[in-house]
């Protein structure tokens, strides 16, 4: 798209609704976005052999983890990569 100044119009960056990063659509690849496809939950884990750190006030059976990969840190890097998905894009 040409602007009135004769140069190319700058590509507008978008905000990814999965990882909350801004990105240029022209550089969006299947490896661009790292996210968790499931929720961070607090419940009994199927694998009771693992040790989970509980905080004061947590029920003794509560485990906090991402349901998709078992990561116990809410700030853990995503376990899946895919294209960024903008708020402007249709629901996938």
Backbone atoms as SQL, in Angstrom:
CREATE TABLE atoms (id INTEGER PRIMARY KEY, chain TEXT, resi INTEGER, resn TEXT, atom TEXT, x REAL, y REAL, z REAL);
INSERT INTO atoms VALUES
  (1, 'A', 1, 'UNK', 'N', 0.847, -1.164, 0.000),
  (2, 'A', 1, 'UNK', 'CA', 0.000, 0.000, 0.000),
  (3, 'A', 1, 'UNK', 'C', 0.896, 1.231, 0.000),
  (4, 'A', 2, 'UNK', 'N', 0.664, 2.164, -0.878),
  (5, 'A', 2, 'UNK', 'CA', 1.467, 3.384, -0.991),
  (6, 'A', 2, 'UNK', 'C', 0.827, 4.495, -0.168),
  (7, 'A', 3, 'UNK', 'N', 1.647, 5.273, 0.504),
  (8, 'A', 3, 'UNK', 'CA', 1.137, 6.429, 1.236),
  (9, 'A', 3, 'UNK', 'C', 1.188, 7.655, 0.322),
  (10, 'A', 4, 'UNK', 'N', 0.658, 8.751, 0.797),
  (11, 'A', 4, 'UNK', 'CA', 0.642, 9.971, -0.015),
  (12, 'A', 4, 'UNK', 'C', 2.028, 10.575, -0.155),
  (13, 'A', 5, 'UNK', 'N', 2.992, 10.132, 0.687),
  (14, 'A', 5, 'UNK', 'CA', 4.349, 10.655, 0.594),
  (15, 'A', 5, 'UNK', 'C', 5.185, 9.855, -0.395),
  (16, 'A', 6, 'UNK', 'N', 4.626, 8.827, -0.992),
  (17, 'A', 6, 'UNK', 'CA', 5.324, 8.034, -1.985),
  (18, 'A', 6, 'UNK', 'C', 6.048, 6.824, -1.405),
  (19, 'A', 7, 'UNK', 'N', 6.206, 6.739, -0.088),
  (20, 'A', 7, 'UNK', 'CA', 6.864, 5.595, 0.531),
  (21, 'A', 7, 'UNK', 'C', 5.863, 4.506, 0.872),
  (22, 'A', 8, 'UNK', 'N', 6.401, 3.367, 1.283),
  (23, 'A', 8, 'UNK', 'CA', 5.503, 2.283, 1.683),
  (24, 'A', 8, 'UNK', 'C', 4.941, 2.569, 3.066),
  (25, 'A', 9, 'UNK', 'N', 3.697, 2.216, 3.264),
  (26, 'A', 9, 'UNK', 'CA', 3.046, 2.413, 4.554),
  (27, 'A', 9, 'UNK', 'C', 3.610, 1.405, 5.548),
  (28, 'A', 10, 'UNK', 'N', 3.858, 1.842, 6.783),
  (29, 'A', 10, 'UNK', 'CA', 4.396, 0.951, 7.805),
  (30, 'A', 10, 'UNK', 'C', 3.349, -0.082, 8.195),
  (31, 'A', 11, 'UNK', 'N', 3.831, -1.286, 8.441),
  (32, 'A', 11, 'UNK', 'CA', 2.946, -2.363, 8.862),
  (33, 'A', 11, 'UNK', 'C', 2.559, -2.134, 10.319),
  (34, 'A', 12, 'UNK', 'N', 1.290, -2.215, 10.610),
  (35, 'A', 12, 'UNK', 'CA', 0.799, -2.003, 11.962),
  (36, 'A', 12, 'UNK', 'C', 1.017, -3.265, 12.788),
  (37, 'A', 13, 'UNK', 'N', 1.654, -3.094, 13.963),
  (38, 'A', 13, 'UNK', 'CA', 1.861, -4.237, 14.851),
  (39, 'A', 13, 'UNK', 'C', 0.546, -4.609, 15.506),
  (40, 'A', 14, 'UNK', 'N', 0.429, -5.895, 15.838),
  (41, 'A', 14, 'UNK', 'CA', -0.771, -6.410, 16.486),
  (42, 'A', 14, 'UNK', 'C', -0.389, -6.985, 17.845),
  (43, 'A', 15, 'UNK', 'N', -1.392, -7.189, 18.692),
  (44, 'A', 15, 'UNK', 'CA', -1.203, -7.768, 20.015),
  (45, 'A', 15, 'UNK', 'C', -1.718, -9.202, 20.008),
  (46, 'A', 16, 'UNK', 'N', -0.864, -10.132, 20.424),
  (47, 'A', 16, 'UNK', 'CA', -1.260, -11.549, 20.458),
  (48, 'A', 16, 'UNK', 'C', -2.116, -11.807, 21.692),
  (49, 'A', 17, 'UNK', 'N', -3.255, -12.443, 21.491),
  (50, 'A', 17, 'UNK', 'CA', -4.138, -12.720, 22.619),
  (51, 'A', 17, 'UNK', 'C', -3.697, -13.949, 23.413),
  (52, 'A', 18, 'UNK', 'N', -2.765, -14.729, 22.883),
  (53, 'A', 18, 'UNK', 'CA', -2.252, -15.889, 23.625),
  (54, 'A', 18, 'UNK', 'C', -1.114, -15.503, 24.554),
  (55, 'A', 19, 'UNK', 'N', -0.069, -14.859, 23.994),
  (56, 'A', 19, 'UNK', 'CA', 1.141, -14.560, 24.771),
  (57, 'A', 19, 'UNK', 'C', 1.261, -13.091, 25.148),
  (58, 'A', 20, 'UNK', 'N', 0.341, -12.264, 24.667),
  (59, 'A', 20, 'UNK', 'CA', 0.294, -10.824, 24.962),
  (60, 'A', 20, 'UNK', 'C', 1.487, -10.039, 24.416),
  (61, 'A', 21, 'UNK', 'N', 2.213, -10.581, 23.470),
  (62, 'A', 21, 'UNK', 'CA', 3.337, -9.882, 22.833),
  (63, 'A', 21, 'UNK', 'C', 2.823, -9.132, 21.604),
  (64, 'A', 22, 'UNK', 'N', 3.507, -8.039, 21.253),
  (65, 'A', 22, 'UNK', 'CA', 3.191, -7.358, 20.008),
  (66, 'A', 22, 'UNK', 'C', 4.043, -7.981, 18.904),
  (67, 'A', 23, 'UNK', 'N', 3.497, -8.018, 17.706),
  (68, 'A', 23, 'UNK', 'CA', 4.200, -8.657, 16.591),
  (69, 'A', 23, 'UNK', 'C', 3.785, -8.020, 15.272),
  (70, 'A', 24, 'UNK', 'N', 4.662, -8.167, 14.293),
  (71, 'A', 24, 'UNK', 'CA', 4.368, -7.724, 12.930),
  (72, 'A', 24, 'UNK', 'C', 3.810, -8.924, 12.169),
  (73, 'A', 25, 'UNK', 'N', 2.646, -8.816, 11.580),
  (74, 'A', 25, 'UNK', 'CA', 2.045, -9.948, 10.869),
  (75, 'A', 25, 'UNK', 'C', 2.963, -10.568, 9.810),
  (76, 'A', 26, 'UNK', 'N', 3.819, -9.775, 9.181),
  (77, 'A', 26, 'UNK', 'CA', 4.693, -10.321, 8.137),
  (78, 'A', 26, 'UNK', 'C', 5.753, -11.275, 8.703),
  (79, 'A', 27, 'UNK', 'N', 6.059, -11.167, 9.994),
  (80, 'A', 27, 'UNK', 'CA', 7.055, -12.039, 10.609),
  (81, 'A', 27, 'UNK', 'C', 6.448, -13.148, 11.441),
  (82, 'A', 28, 'UNK', 'N', 5.145, -13.355, 11.338),
  (83, 'A', 28, 'UNK', 'CA', 4.443, -14.355, 12.145),
  (84, 'A', 28, 'UNK', 'C', 4.661, -15.755, 11.566),
  (85, 'A', 29, 'UNK', 'N', 5.300, -16.630, 12.350),
  (86, 'A', 29, 'UNK', 'CA', 5.532, -18.015, 11.919),
  (87, 'A', 29, 'UNK', 'C', 4.950, -18.981, 12.943),
  (88, 'A', 30, 'UNK', 'N', 5.002, -20.257, 12.616),
  (89, 'A', 30, 'UNK', 'CA', 4.484, -21.288, 13.515),
  (90, 'A', 30, 'UNK', 'C', 5.283, -21.357, 14.827),
  (91, 'A', 31, 'UNK', 'N', 6.451, -20.742, 14.882),
  (92, 'A', 31, 'UNK', 'CA', 7.275, -20.753, 16.096),
  (93, 'A', 31, 'UNK', 'C', 7.266, -19.406, 16.818),
  (94, 'A', 32, 'UNK', 'N', 6.475, -18.459, 16.360),
  (95, 'A', 32, 'UNK', 'CA', 6.485, -17.100, 16.910),
  (96, 'A', 32, 'UNK', 'C', 5.895, -16.991, 18.311),
  (97, 'A', 33, 'UNK', 'N', 4.842, -17.702, 18.589),
  (98, 'A', 33, 'UNK', 'CA', 4.101, -17.556, 19.844),
  (99, 'A', 33, 'UNK', 'C', 4.334, -18.766, 20.741),
  (100, 'A', 34, 'UNK', 'N', 4.736, -18.520, 21.984),
  (101, 'A', 34, 'UNK', 'CA', 4.919, -19.593, 22.979),
  (102, 'A', 34, 'UNK', 'C', 3.876, -19.364, 24.070),
  (103, 'A', 35, 'UNK', 'N', 3.028, -20.366, 24.312),
  (104, 'A', 35, 'UNK', 'CA', 1.910, -20.206, 25.242),
  (105, 'A', 35, 'UNK', 'C', 1.514, -21.553, 25.838),
  (106, 'A', 36, 'UNK', 'N', 0.643, -21.525, 26.841),
  (107, 'A', 36, 'UNK', 'CA', 0.061, -22.734, 27.429),
  (108, 'A', 36, 'UNK', 'C', -1.353, -22.882, 26.856),
  (109, 'A', 37, 'UNK', 'N', -1.674, -24.015, 26.237),
  (110, 'A', 37, 'UNK', 'CA', -3.013, -24.180, 25.661),
  (111, 'A', 37, 'UNK', 'C', -4.093, -24.479, 26.707),
  (112, 'A', 38, 'UNK', 'N', -3.689, -24.625, 27.965),
  (113, 'A', 38, 'UNK', 'CA', -4.647, -24.931, 29.026),
  (114, 'A', 38, 'UNK', 'C', -4.506, -23.906, 30.149),
  (115, 'A', 39, 'UNK', 'N', -5.263, -24.076, 31.201),
  (116, 'A', 39, 'UNK', 'CA', -5.294, -23.128, 32.312),
  (117, 'A', 39, 'UNK', 'C', -4.348, -23.524, 33.436),
  (118, 'A', 40, 'UNK', 'N', -3.975, -22.540, 34.262),
  (119, 'A', 40, 'UNK', 'CA', -3.242, -22.777, 35.496),
  (120, 'A', 40, 'UNK', 'C', -4.307, -23.112, 36.527),
  (121, 'A', 41, 'UNK', 'N', -4.251, -24.311, 37.083),
  (122, 'A', 41, 'UNK', 'CA', -5.322, -24.806, 37.949),
  (123, 'A', 41, 'UNK', 'C', -4.817, -25.064, 39.363),
  (124, 'A', 42, 'UNK', 'N', -5.729, -25.183, 40.286),
  (125, 'A', 42, 'UNK', 'CA', -5.439, -25.545, 41.673),
  (126, 'A', 42, 'UNK', 'C', -6.397, -26.668, 42.029),
  (127, 'A', 43, 'UNK', 'N', -5.890, -27.876, 41.977),
  (128, 'A', 43, 'UNK', 'CA', -6.718, -29.051, 42.279),
  (129, 'A', 43, 'UNK', 'C', -5.820, -30.250, 42.500),
  (130, 'A', 44, 'UNK', 'N', -6.400, -31.362, 42.844),
  (131, 'A', 44, 'UNK', 'CA', -5.642, -32.589, 43.009),
  (132, 'A', 44, 'UNK', 'C', -5.070, -32.996, 41.654),
  (133, 'A', 45, 'UNK', 'N', -3.813, -33.371, 41.645),
  (134, 'A', 45, 'UNK', 'CA', -3.154, -33.791, 40.409),
  (135, 'A', 45, 'UNK', 'C', -3.281, -35.304, 40.276),
  (136, 'A', 46, 'UNK', 'N', -3.449, -35.791, 39.058),
  (137, 'A', 46, 'UNK', 'CA', -3.576, -37.230, 38.836),
  (138, 'A', 46, 'UNK', 'C', -2.324, -37.982, 39.272),
  (139, 'A', 47, 'UNK', 'N', -1.175, -37.342, 39.145),
  (140, 'A', 47, 'UNK', 'CA', 0.095, -37.975, 39.489),
  (141, 'A', 47, 'UNK', 'C', 0.463, -37.592, 40.917),
  (142, 'A', 48, 'UNK', 'N', 0.006, -38.349, 41.898),
  (143, 'A', 48, 'UNK', 'CA', 0.241, -38.020, 43.301),
  (144, 'A', 48, 'UNK', 'C', 1.650, -38.367, 43.771),
  (145, 'A', 49, 'UNK', 'N', 2.483, -38.932, 42.894),
  (146, 'A', 49, 'UNK', 'CA', 3.855, -39.249, 43.261),
  (147, 'A', 49, 'UNK', 'C', 4.731, -38.007, 43.238),
  (148, 'A', 50, 'UNK', 'N', 4.307, -36.973, 42.548),
  (149, 'A', 50, 'UNK', 'CA', 5.095, -35.738, 42.452),
  (150, 'A', 50, 'UNK', 'C', 4.912, -34.907, 43.709),
  (151, 'A', 51, 'UNK', 'N', 5.926, -34.133, 44.018),
  (152, 'A', 51, 'UNK', 'CA', 5.883, -33.236, 45.176),
  (153, 'A', 51, 'UNK', 'C', 5.474, -31.842, 44.706),
  (154, 'A', 52, 'UNK', 'N', 4.545, -31.238, 45.384),
  (155, 'A', 52, 'UNK', 'CA', 4.100, -29.894, 45.069),
  (156, 'A', 52, 'UNK', 'C', 4.281, -29.021, 46.296),
  (157, 'A', 53, 'UNK', 'N', 4.803, -27.821, 46.092),
  (158, 'A', 53, 'UNK', 'CA', 4.935, -26.885, 47.200),
  (159, 'A', 53, 'UNK', 'C', 3.584, -26.235, 47.438),
  (160, 'A', 54, 'UNK', 'N', 3.128, -26.292, 48.668),
  (161, 'A', 54, 'UNK', 'CA', 1.860, -25.680, 49.034),
  (162, 'A', 54, 'UNK', 'C', 2.133, -24.431, 49.853),
  (163, 'A', 55, 'UNK', 'N', 1.278, -23.450, 49.717),
  (164, 'A', 55, 'UNK', 'CA', 1.405, -22.209, 50.489),
  (165, 'A', 55, 'UNK', 'C', 0.490, -22.288, 51.704),
  (166, 'A', 56, 'UNK', 'N', 0.731, -21.412, 52.688),
  (167, 'A', 56, 'UNK', 'CA', -0.139, -21.350, 53.864),
  (168, 'A', 56, 'UNK', 'C', -1.578, -21.127, 53.416),
  (169, 'A', 57, 'UNK', 'N', -2.484, -21.886, 53.980),
  (170, 'A', 57, 'UNK', 'CA', -3.896, -21.749, 53.640),
  (171, 'A', 57, 'UNK', 'C', -4.351, -22.658, 52.511),
  (172, 'A', 58, 'UNK', 'N', -3.415, -23.304, 51.807),
  (173, 'A', 58, 'UNK', 'CA', -3.804, -24.241, 50.748),
  (174, 'A', 58, 'UNK', 'C', -4.323, -25.529, 51.382),
  (175, 'A', 59, 'UNK', 'N', -5.375, -26.106, 50.818),
  (176, 'A', 59, 'UNK', 'CA', -5.794, -27.424, 51.307),
  (177, 'A', 59, 'UNK', 'C', -4.665, -28.420, 51.070),
  (178, 'A', 60, 'UNK', 'N', -4.528, -29.438, 51.909),
  (179, 'A', 60, 'UNK', 'CA', -3.391, -30.358, 51.798),
  (180, 'A', 60, 'UNK', 'C', -3.336, -31.131, 50.476),
  (181, 'A', 61, 'UNK', 'N', -4.435, -31.210, 49.749),
  (182, 'A', 61, 'UNK', 'CA', -4.462, -31.954, 48.493),
  (183, 'A', 61, 'UNK', 'C', -4.261, -31.055, 47.277),
  (184, 'A', 62, 'UNK', 'N', -4.213, -29.749, 47.497),
  (185, 'A', 62, 'UNK', 'CA', -4.184, -28.817, 46.366),
  (186, 'A', 62, 'UNK', 'C', -2.819, -28.792, 45.702),
  (187, 'A', 63, 'UNK', 'N', -2.833, -28.863, 44.406),
  (188, 'A', 63, 'UNK', 'CA', -1.625, -28.707, 43.602),
  (189, 'A', 63, 'UNK', 'C', -1.916, -27.599, 42.606),
  (190, 'A', 64, 'UNK', 'N', -0.941, -26.724, 42.407),
  (191, 'A', 64, 'UNK', 'CA', -1.114, -25.632, 41.453),
  (192, 'A', 64, 'UNK', 'C', -0.183, -25.883, 40.285),
  (193, 'A', 65, 'UNK', 'N', -0.750, -25.947, 39.083),
  (194, 'A', 65, 'UNK', 'CA', 0.043, -26.299, 37.906),
  (195, 'A', 65, 'UNK', 'C', -0.741, -25.997, 36.640),
  (196, 'A', 66, 'UNK', 'N', -0.021, -25.945, 35.514),
  (197, 'A', 66, 'UNK', 'CA', -0.683, -25.843, 34.215),
  (198, 'A', 66, 'UNK', 'C', -1.194, -27.222, 33.853),
  (199, 'A', 67, 'UNK', 'N', -2.457, -27.304, 33.522),
  (200, 'A', 67, 'UNK', 'CA', -3.097, -28.576, 33.206),
  (201, 'A', 67, 'UNK', 'C', -2.512, -29.226, 31.952),
  (202, 'A', 68, 'UNK', 'N', -1.922, -28.433, 31.067),
  (203, 'A', 68, 'UNK', 'CA', -1.407, -28.959, 29.805),
  (204, 'A', 68, 'UNK', 'C', -0.057, -29.651, 29.963),
  (205, 'A', 69, 'UNK', 'N', 0.809, -29.131, 30.838),
  (206, 'A', 69, 'UNK', 'CA', 2.177, -29.659, 30.901),
  (207, 'A', 69, 'UNK', 'C', 2.653, -29.968, 32.313),
  (208, 'A', 70, 'UNK', 'N', 1.916, -29.550, 33.327),
  (209, 'A', 70, 'UNK', 'CA', 2.300, -29.815, 34.703),
  (210, 'A', 70, 'UNK', 'C', 3.246, -28.791, 35.307),
  (211, 'A', 71, 'UNK', 'N', 3.618, -27.741, 34.568),
  (212, 'A', 71, 'UNK', 'CA', 4.515, -26.713, 35.105),
  (213, 'A', 71, 'UNK', 'C', 3.861, -26.073, 36.325),
  (214, 'A', 72, 'UNK', 'N', 4.618, -25.953, 37.420),
  (215, 'A', 72, 'UNK', 'CA', 4.076, -25.445, 38.676),
  (216, 'A', 72, 'UNK', 'C', 4.254, -23.945, 38.866),
  (217, 'A', 73, 'UNK', 'N', 5.002, -23.299, 37.998),
  (218, 'A', 73, 'UNK', 'CA', 5.236, -21.862, 38.098),
  (219, 'A', 73, 'UNK', 'C', 4.247, -21.137, 37.182),
  (220, 'A', 74, 'UNK', 'N', 3.421, -20.236, 37.731),
  (221, 'A', 74, 'UNK', 'CA', 2.454, -19.544, 36.869),
  (222, 'A', 74, 'UNK', 'C', 3.123, -18.688, 35.797),
  (223, 'A', 75, 'UNK', 'N', 4.406, -18.359, 35.989),
  (224, 'A', 75, 'UNK', 'CA', 5.139, -17.570, 35.002),
  (225, 'A', 75, 'UNK', 'C', 6.010, -18.434, 34.091),
  (226, 'A', 76, 'UNK', 'N', 5.816, -19.748, 34.119),
  (227, 'A', 76, 'UNK', 'CA', 6.623, -20.658, 33.290),
  (228, 'A', 76, 'UNK', 'C', 6.402, -20.367, 31.810),
  (229, 'A', 77, 'UNK', 'N', 7.468, -20.510, 31.033),
  (230, 'A', 77, 'UNK', 'CA', 7.364, -20.325, 29.586),
  (231, 'A', 77, 'UNK', 'C', 6.341, -21.308, 29.027),
  (232, 'A', 78, 'UNK', 'N', 5.641, -20.896, 27.991),
  (233, 'A', 78, 'UNK', 'CA', 4.636, -21.754, 27.380),
  (234, 'A', 78, 'UNK', 'C', 5.212, -23.071, 26.902),
  (235, 'A', 79, 'UNK', 'N', 4.374, -24.077, 26.824),
  (236, 'A', 79, 'UNK', 'CA', 4.809, -25.414, 26.421),
  (237, 'A', 79, 'UNK', 'C', 4.474, -25.714, 24.962),
  (238, 'A', 80, 'UNK', 'N', 3.828, -24.775, 24.281),
  (239, 'A', 80, 'UNK', 'CA', 3.399, -24.967, 22.898),
  (240, 'A', 80, 'UNK', 'C', 3.784, -23.735, 22.079),
  (241, 'A', 81, 'UNK', 'N', 4.122, -23.959, 20.819),
  (242, 'A', 81, 'UNK', 'CA', 4.371, -22.831, 19.920),
  (243, 'A', 81, 'UNK', 'C', 3.415, -22.920, 18.731),
  (244, 'A', 82, 'UNK', 'N', 3.061, -21.758, 18.208),
  (245, 'A', 82, 'UNK', 'CA', 2.181, -21.671, 17.043),
  (246, 'A', 82, 'UNK', 'C', 2.227, -20.231, 16.545),
  (247, 'A', 83, 'UNK', 'N', 1.430, -19.928, 15.554),
  (248, 'A', 83, 'UNK', 'CA', 1.321, -18.564, 15.058),
  (249, 'A', 83, 'UNK', 'C', 0.732, -17.672, 16.154),
  (250, 'A', 84, 'UNK', 'N', 1.141, -16.393, 16.181),
  (251, 'A', 84, 'UNK', 'CA', 0.462, -15.430, 17.038),
  (252, 'A', 84, 'UNK', 'C', -0.984, -15.339, 16.572),
  (253, 'A', 85, 'UNK', 'N', -1.877, -15.057, 17.475),
  (254, 'A', 85, 'UNK', 'CA', -3.295, -14.916, 17.164),
  (255, 'A', 85, 'UNK', 'C', -3.763, -13.558, 17.691),
  (256, 'A', 86, 'UNK', 'N', -4.081, -12.666, 16.790),
  (257, 'A', 86, 'UNK', 'CA', -4.456, -11.303, 17.136),
  (258, 'A', 86, 'UNK', 'C', -5.903, -11.248, 17.650),
  (259, 'A', 87, 'UNK', 'N', -6.192, -10.206, 18.415),
  (260, 'A', 87, 'UNK', 'CA', -7.575, -9.976, 18.829),
  (261, 'A', 87, 'UNK', 'C', -8.445, -9.651, 17.624),
  (262, 'A', 88, 'UNK', 'N', -7.816, -9.221, 16.532),
  (263, 'A', 88, 'UNK', 'CA', -8.555, -8.913, 15.300),
  (264, 'A', 88, 'UNK', 'C', -8.921, -10.169, 14.508),
  (265, 'A', 89, 'UNK', 'N', -8.213, -11.273, 14.771),
  (266, 'A', 89, 'UNK', 'CA', -8.450, -12.521, 14.037),
  (267, 'A', 89, 'UNK', 'C', -9.719, -13.197, 14.533),
  (268, 'A', 90, 'UNK', 'N', -10.344, -13.961, 13.657),
  (269, 'A', 90, 'UNK', 'CA', -11.533, -14.730, 14.042),
  (270, 'A', 90, 'UNK', 'C', -11.124, -15.806, 15.033),
  (271, 'A', 91, 'UNK', 'N', -12.058, -16.223, 15.879),
  (272, 'A', 91, 'UNK', 'CA', -11.763, -17.275, 16.854),
  (273, 'A', 91, 'UNK', 'C', -11.285, -18.532, 16.152),
  (274, 'A', 92, 'UNK', 'N', -10.250, -19.117, 16.735),
  (275, 'A', 92, 'UNK', 'CA', -9.692, -20.353, 16.168),
  (276, 'A', 92, 'UNK', 'C', -10.341, -21.547, 16.788);
